[in-house]
Amino acid sequence: MVWFYDMEADGYSLDDKRTPIDKRGDILDIIERYKNRKTENPQDRKGKCFYVPFDEIKENNYDLSLSKYKEIKYEEIDYELFIDYETGEMKQGSQYFKQLSRTIIEYANHPESKFDGDIGIFEWKHVLAM
């Protein structure tokens, strides 16, 4: 059996300056859990630490990447409906976020534009300079 621990922080910032945050991060928990690894016997691969049988590691060409063995629970995100200002249609999903954010940026960059009507159709209102 091989013991894995998912270390998320070492107590320093992740930028190039490596500024101390708490100077400990997960290190104290790693030490404590390592000492208790035989009594805890962690098998849940969704937890911070767990065992992987040596045979499974051998089957995976001795790959010791944590991501190879850790189970990640994915949560489905339910996106709210919104109006596509280019077509006026109601849409839903992450693939439409880029379109919407682009429309918002265009609106912010052009103060002469405005939204018109109840359904939010995007129209340009040009200002004549005199």
Summary of the structure (lengths in Angstrom):
residues: 130
radius of gyration: 25.9
end to end distance: 80.0
largest distance: 82.3
contacts: 241
relative contact order: 0.11
helix: 30%
strand: 17%
